Amino acid sequence: MRLVNAKEMLRKAKEGHYAVGHFNLNNMESVRAFLLAAQETHSPIILGVSGGTAKYMGGYRTITDMVEDFMAYLDITVPVALHVDHGKYEEALDALNGGFSSVMFDGSKLPIGENLEKTRHIVELCREKNVSVEAEVGCIGGQEDGHVAMGECADPAECGQIAKLGIDMLAAGIGNIHGKYPADWKGLNFEVLAAIQKAAGDIPLVLHGGSGIPDDMVRQAISLGVCKVNVNTECQIAFTEATRKFIEDGKDLTGNGFTPRALLADGLVATKEKCIEKMTLFGSLGKA
């Protein structure tokens, strides 16, 4: 099984009223954990890569080769898309040339005219290589320099404009943020989400910042057209907590517990378990 673009899995998700999980890669352990989780649950999966992760893991081509080699080694038979997460224009192009099967161009911080122009060009290039495209309208909030910025709500009219460019999925801010949600977070704006879905037509919608959103809100978002949910922070926390416990329990001081493979093994398992937990919530189990 080779990498696929995300179009078909998201089409099926929209028809079946469930969502496909997008899980961000952070290291080799996360590659293995997410692939095993998807295979075990017979779920389609989207593996996301940020610009920072691409630099850390040796570039887009290195990651493509690693994921495909792991898929062959682990005998993965479920659909797997390798996707740029919040890619800048140049990052989207680099990933496209590096063998990724899906890209996100995030032009949400640009004037809408420039966002439309650059998204249109990305779509044209991706069509030539059978690569799926995600675009964004309305910035997703998050933590930067210790400050938590609340997420914006996208303009449904702008969503309608960008949906007409031939994109395969649309990320639109509805009050969601990246990272941990603050205590005073007001929740998702479902009125705006419904308006965005109406404006976007048949385009599958994407919910970024899926870590920490209450389960009932996630389910409601899926019922209103969200077909892809991005998760990163919760998997990172699960990995870190399991690794910390391994050390606090003194396991690194016994036998070969000091080896990197042993030190990170519990984190890999915890990441896999969190991934399965989220796939269960999204309703994608058995949908591959």
C-alpha positions as CSV (number, residue, x, y, z in Angstrom):
1,M,0.0,0.0,0.0
2,R,1.4,3.4,-1.0
3,L,0.5,6.9,0.1
4,V,-2.8,8.2,-1.2
5,N,-4.3,11.6,-1.4
6,A,-7.1,12.5,1.1
7,K,-9.9,13.1,-1.4
8,E,-11.5,9.6,-1.4
9,M,-11.2,9.1,2.4
10,L,-12.8,12.5,3.0
11,R,-15.6,11.9,0.5
12,K,-16.4,8.6,2.3
13,A,-16.3,10.4,5.6
14,K,-18.7,13.1,4.5
15,E,-21.1,10.5,3.1
16,G,-20.8,8.4,6.2
17,H,-21.0,11.3,8.7
18,Y,-17.8,10.6,10.5
19,A,-14.3,12.2,10.4
20,V,-10.8,11.1,9.5
21,G,-8.2,11.8,12.1
22,H,-5.2,13.9,11.2
23,F,-2.3,13.2,13.6
24,N,0.9,15.3,13.6
25,L,4.2,13.5,13.3
26,N,6.9,14.6,15.7
27,N,9.5,11.8,15.6
28,M,10.0,8.2,14.4
29,E,8.0,6.8,17.3
30,S,5.0,8.8,16.3
31,V,5.2,7.5,12.7
32,R,5.1,3.9,14.0
33,A,2.4,4.6,16.6
34,F,0.0,6.2,14.2
35,L,0.4,3.6,11.5
36,L,-0.1,0.8,14.0
37,A,-3.2,2.5,15.4
38,A,-4.7,2.9,12.0
39,Q,-4.0,-0.7,11.0
40,E,-5.2,-2.2,14.2
41,T,-8.6,-0.3,14.0
42,H,-8.8,-0.5,10.2
43,S,-9.1,3.3,10.0
44,P,-8.0,5.6,7.3
45,I,-5.5,8.2,8.6
46,I,-3.8,11.4,7.7
47,L,-0.3,12.0,8.9
48,G,0.4,15.7,9.3
49,V,3.8,17.4,9.1
50,S,4.5,21.0,10.1
51,G,7.3,23.1,8.8
52,G,9.2,22.8,12.0
53,T,8.8,19.0,12.0
54,A,10.0,18.8,8.4
55,K,13.2,20.6,9.4
56,Y,13.7,18.4,12.5
57,M,13.2,15.2,10.6
58,G,15.4,15.9,7.6
59,G,13.0,17.5,5.1
60,Y,9.9,16.4,3.2
61,R,11.6,13.8,1.0
62,T,13.2,12.1,4.0
63,I,9.8,12.0,5.8
64,T,8.1,10.6,2.7
65,D,10.6,7.8,2.3
66,M,10.4,7.0,6.1
67,V,6.7,6.8,6.1
68,E,6.5,4.6,3.0
69,D,9.3,2.4,4.2
70,F,7.5,1.9,7.6
71,M,4.2,1.2,5.7
72,A,6.0,-1.6,3.8
73,Y,7.8,-2.9,6.9
74,L,4.6,-3.0,9.0
75,D,2.5,-4.3,6.2
76,I,0.0,-1.4,6.4
77,T,-3.0,-1.9,4.2
78,V,-5.3,1.0,5.3
79,P,-5.3,4.3,3.3
80,V,-2.6,6.7,4.5
81,A,-2.2,10.3,3.4
82,L,0.9,12.3,4.1
83,H,-0.1,16.0,4.5
84,V,1.5,19.3,5.0
85,D,0.1,21.1,8.1
86,H,-0.3,24.9,7.9
87,G,2.2,25.1,5.1
88,K,3.5,28.4,3.9
89,Y,3.5,28.8,0.1
90,E,7.2,27.7,-0.2
91,E,6.6,24.8,2.2
92,A,3.6,23.5,0.2
93,L,5.7,23.6,-2.9
94,D,8.6,21.8,-1.2
95,A,6.4,19.1,0.1
96,L,4.7,18.7,-3.3
97,N,8.2,18.1,-4.8
98,G,9.1,15.9,-1.9
99,G,6.5,13.2,-2.6
100,F,3.7,14.3,-0.2
101,S,0.3,13.1,-1.2
102,S,-1.6,16.0,0.3
103,V,-0.8,19.6,1.1
104,M,-2.3,22.5,3.1
105,F,-1.5,26.0,2.0
106,D,-2.4,28.3,4.9
107,G,-3.0,31.7,3.4
108,S,-5.3,32.8,6.2
109,K,-3.1,35.6,7.4
110,L,-2.9,37.1,3.9
111,P,-5.5,39.5,2.4
112,I,-8.3,37.4,0.9
113,G,-7.3,38.3,-2.7
114,E,-3.7,37.1,-2.2
115,N,-5.0,34.0,-0.4
116,L,-7.2,33.2,-3.3
117,E,-4.5,33.8,-5.9
118,K,-1.9,31.6,-4.2
119,T,-4.4,28.9,-3.3
120,R,-5.5,28.8,-7.0
121,H,-1.9,28.2,-8.1
122,I,-1.3,25.5,-5.5
123,V,-4.5,23.7,-6.7
124,E,-3.3,23.8,-10.3
125,L,0.1,22.3,-9.4
126,C,-1.4,19.6,-7.2
127,R,-3.9,18.5,-9.8
128,E,-1.0,17.7,-12.1
129,K,0.4,15.3,-9.4
130,N,-2.9,13.9,-8.0
131,V,-2.3,15.6,-4.7
132,S,-5.2,16.8,-2.5
133,V,-5.3,20.4,-1.3
134,E,-6.5,22.0,2.0
135,A,-7.0,25.8,2.2
136,E,-7.7,28.0,5.2
137,V,-9.9,31.0,5.9
138,G,-10.0,32.7,9.3
139,C,-6.8,32.3,11.5
140,I,-6.8,29.5,14.0
141,G,-5.8,30.8,17.5
142,G,-3.1,29.4,19.7
143,Q,-0.3,30.1,22.1
144,E,2.7,32.2,21.1
145,D,5.3,33.8,23.4
146,G,3.2,32.9,26.4
147,H,0.0,34.6,25.1
148,V,-3.0,32.6,24.0
149,A,-4.8,34.2,21.1
150,M,-8.4,33.2,20.7
151,G,-9.4,31.7,17.4
152,E,-11.2,33.8,14.8
153,C,-14.4,33.0,13.1
154,A,-14.1,32.8,9.3
155,D,-16.3,34.9,6.9
156,P,-18.6,32.4,5.3
157,A,-18.6,34.5,2.1
158,E,-14.8,34.2,1.8
159,C,-15.1,30.4,2.5
160,G,-17.5,30.2,-0.5
161,Q,-15.0,32.0,-2.7
162,I,-12.1,29.8,-1.8
163,A,-14.2,26.6,-2.1
164,K,-14.8,27.4,-5.7
165,L,-11.1,27.1,-6.5
166,G,-11.2,23.3,-6.6
167,I,-9.8,22.6,-3.2
168,D,-10.5,19.2,-1.5
169,M,-10.9,20.4,2.1
170,L,-11.4,23.7,3.9
171,A,-10.1,24.7,7.3
172,A,-12.2,27.6,8.6
173,G,-11.9,29.2,12.0
174,I,-14.9,28.8,14.3
175,G,-13.3,29.8,17.6
176,N,-10.9,26.8,17.7
177,I,-7.2,27.2,18.8
178,H,-4.0,25.2,18.7
179,G,-2.5,23.9,21.9
180,K,-4.1,23.8,25.3
181,Y,-7.5,25.5,25.6
182,P,-7.7,28.2,28.3
183,A,-10.3,28.1,31.1
184,D,-12.1,31.1,29.6
185,W,-12.5,29.6,26.1
186,K,-16.0,30.2,24.8
187,G,-16.3,27.0,22.7
188,L,-16.9,26.4,19.1
189,N,-19.3,28.7,17.2
190,F,-21.7,26.2,15.5
191,E,-23.8,28.9,14.0
192,V,-20.8,30.1,12.0
193,L,-19.9,26.5,11.2
194,A,-23.4,25.9,9.7
195,A,-23.1,29.0,7.6
196,I,-19.6,28.0,6.4
197,Q,-20.9,24.5,5.4
198,K,-23.7,26.1,3.4
199,A,-21.3,28.5,1.6
200,A,-18.7,25.7,0.9
201,G,-21.2,23.3,-0.5
202,D,-19.8,19.7,-0.8
203,I,-16.3,20.6,0.4
204,P,-15.3,18.6,3.5
205,L,-14.5,20.9,6.4
206,V,-11.5,20.6,8.7
207,L,-11.4,21.2,12.5
208,H,-7.9,22.3,13.6
209,G,-7.0,22.4,17.3
210,G,-8.8,19.1,18.0
211,S,-6.9,18.5,21.2
212,G,-9.0,19.4,24.3
213,I,-12.3,20.2,22.6
214,P,-15.1,18.4,24.6
215,D,-16.3,15.2,22.9
216,D,-19.8,16.5,22.5
217,M,-18.6,19.5,20.6
218,V,-16.5,17.4,18.3
219,R,-19.5,15.1,17.6
220,Q,-21.6,18.2,16.8
221,A,-19.0,19.6,14.5
222,I,-18.8,16.3,12.6
223,S,-22.6,16.4,12.3
224,L,-22.3,19.8,10.6
225,G,-19.9,18.8,8.0
226,V,-16.5,18.4,9.6
227,C,-14.7,15.4,8.0
228,K,-11.2,15.9,9.2
229,V,-10.1,16.6,12.8
230,N,-6.5,17.6,13.6
231,V,-4.9,16.3,16.8
232,N,-1.4,17.0,18.0
233,T,-1.1,18.4,21.6
234,E,-2.9,15.5,23.3
235,C,-0.7,12.9,21.6
236,Q,2.4,14.9,22.6
237,I,1.2,15.1,26.2
238,A,0.5,11.4,26.3
239,F,4.0,10.6,25.0
240,T,5.7,13.0,27.5
241,E,3.7,11.7,30.5
242,A,4.5,8.1,29.7
243,T,8.2,8.8,29.2
244,R,8.3,10.9,32.4
245,K,6.7,8.0,34.4
246,F,9.3,5.5,32.9
247,I,12.1,7.7,34.3
248,E,10.4,8.5,37.6
249,D,9.8,4.8,38.2
250,G,13.6,4.3,37.8
251,K,13.2,1.9,34.8
252,D,15.9,3.7,33.0
253,L,18.3,2.6,35.7
254,T,17.6,-1.2,35.4
255,G,18.7,-3.5,32.6
256,N,18.9,-1.8,29.3
257,G,16.4,0.8,30.2
258,F,18.9,3.5,29.4
259,T,18.7,2.8,25.7
260,P,16.7,5.2,23.6
261,R,14.4,2.4,22.3
262,A,13.5,1.4,25.8
263,L,13.2,4.9,27.1
264,L,10.7,5.9,24.4
265,A,8.8,2.6,24.1
266,D,6.1,3.5,26.7
267,G,5.6,6.9,25.0
268,L,5.0,5.1,21.7
269,V,2.4,2.9,23.2
270,A,0.7,5.9,24.9
271,T,0.7,7.8,21.6
272,K,-0.9,4.8,19.8
273,E,-3.6,4.5,22.6
274,K,-4.4,8.2,22.4
275,C,-4.7,7.9,18.6
276,I,-7.1,5.0,18.9
277,E,-9.2,6.9,21.5
278,K,-9.5,9.8,19.0
279,M,-10.3,7.6,16.1
280,T,-13.1,6.1,18.1
281,L,-14.5,9.5,18.9
282,F,-14.4,10.5,15.2
283,G,-16.2,7.3,14.2
284,S,-13.6,6.1,11.7
285,L,-13.0,2.6,13.1
286,G,-13.6,0.0,10.4
287,K,-14.0,2.6,7.7
288,A,-10.8,1.8,5.8
